[in-house]
Amino acid sequence: MSSSHRGQVTIDEFSKLDLRIAKVLDASRIEGTNLLKLKLDVGSLGERQVIAGLGRWYDPRDLVGRSVVLVANLKPKKIRGYISEGMILAAGCGDSSSVPHILTVDDPDGVEPGSKVC
């Protein structure tokens, strides 16, 4: 295995993440920012609020109803006065010139909110 992999983790460390499917119930822009405030249904874990820096690329109305991948056990953090209770995952975030693509479920009707990602 190449030593170029930055920040490698063990399977035990990775298994500490609680990845869940969450359905976006509501989304709005935090005024004057590129931050979006998302209200998520995480099934038996209840509803969560997540603040995401995706407003530059996404209209909040386009996210409502989508099933996304959520890091459900991320320690809550206050962002611009709002509590963020997780993080939704996206691909293509490493380069400031690329557009992040929110990870969604291919068949949202077949996967319930709160389902574990494994």
Buried (B, 14 or more C-beta within 10 A) or exposed (E): EEEEEEEEEEEEEEEEEBBBBBBBBBBBBBEEBEBBBBBBBBBEBEBBBBBBBBBEBBEBEEBBEBBBBBBBEBEEEEBEEBEBBBBBBBEEEEEEEEEBEBBBBEEBEEBEBBBEBE
